[in-house]
């Protein structure tokens, strides 16, 4: 499953790297391996709800971008 809004203007990725546009994660409900598309124009830390394309249950998604442009994505159940 694990594959704050920064008020300062973000300058990531450093060194001219590119942002990762998508990620593969496991649904925290049904375990399906699902590809999600990431908002590369958003904040360094993002929180949103996304539904599993297999079981349709809602995930609480957190995306944290590192300085190299890699996304660290976590999907949790509503209960977690």
C-alpha positions as CSV (number, residue, x, y, z in Angstrom):
1,X,0.0,0.0,0.0
2,X,2.9,2.3,0.6
3,X,4.6,2.6,-2.7
4,X,1.1,19.5,4.6
5,X,0.9,21.7,2.3
6,X,4.2,23.6,1.8
7,X,3.3,27.3,1.8
8,X,6.6,28.1,0.0
9,X,6.8,27.9,-3.8
10,X,8.1,24.4,-4.5
11,X,11.2,24.0,-6.7
12,X,11.2,20.3,-7.1
13,X,12.5,18.2,-8.7
14,X,16.0,19.6,-8.2
15,X,18.7,19.2,-10.8
16,X,16.2,19.4,-13.7
17,X,14.7,15.9,-13.1
18,X,11.2,15.0,-14.2
19,X,8.2,14.3,-12.0
20,X,6.8,10.7,-11.9
21,X,3.3,11.0,-13.6
22,X,1.8,7.7,-12.2
23,X,2.2,5.0,-9.6
24,X,1.2,1.4,-9.0
25,X,-0.3,0.7,-5.6
26,X,-2.3,-2.1,-3.9
27,X,-5.9,-1.4,-2.9
28,X,-6.1,-1.5,0.9
29,X,-9.4,-3.2,0.6
30,X,-9.3,-5.9,-2.1
31,X,-5.5,-6.0,-2.7
32,X,-5.8,-5.3,-6.5
33,X,-2.7,-3.8,-8.1
34,X,-3.9,-0.5,-9.5
35,X,-2.2,2.3,-11.5
36,X,-3.2,5.8,-10.5
37,X,-2.2,9.0,-12.2
38,X,-0.6,11.7,-10.0
39,X,-1.1,15.5,-10.1
40,X,2.3,16.7,-11.0
41,X,1.2,20.3,-10.8
42,X,0.0,20.1,-7.2
43,X,1.6,20.7,-3.9
44,X,4.6,18.7,-2.6
45,X,2.3,16.9,-0.2
46,X,-1.2,16.0,-1.5
47,X,-4.2,14.4,0.2
48,X,-7.3,13.2,-1.7
49,X,-9.8,10.5,-2.1
50,X,-9.7,8.0,-5.0
51,X,-11.9,5.0,-5.6
52,X,-10.5,1.6,-6.5
53,X,-11.1,0.7,-10.1
54,X,-11.7,-2.9,-9.1
55,X,-13.8,-2.9,-5.9
56,X,-15.0,0.8,-6.1
57,X,-14.2,1.5,-2.4
58,X,-12.7,4.9,-1.5
59,X,-9.1,5.3,-0.5
60,X,-7.5,8.1,1.5
61,X,-4.4,8.8,-0.7
62,X,-1.4,10.7,0.4
63,X,1.3,11.7,-2.1
64,X,4.7,13.1,-1.0
65,X,7.1,14.2,-3.7
66,X,10.9,14.1,-3.0
67,X,13.5,16.4,-4.4
68,X,14.3,14.0,-7.2
69,X,10.7,14.1,-8.4
70,X,9.7,10.6,-7.2
71,X,6.3,10.2,-5.6
72,X,5.8,8.3,-2.3
73,X,2.2,7.2,-2.4
74,X,0.1,5.7,0.5
75,X,-3.4,4.5,0.2
76,X,-5.4,3.8,3.4
77,X,-8.9,2.7,4.1
78,X,-11.4,5.2,5.6
79,X,-11.1,3.4,8.9
80,X,-7.3,3.8,9.2
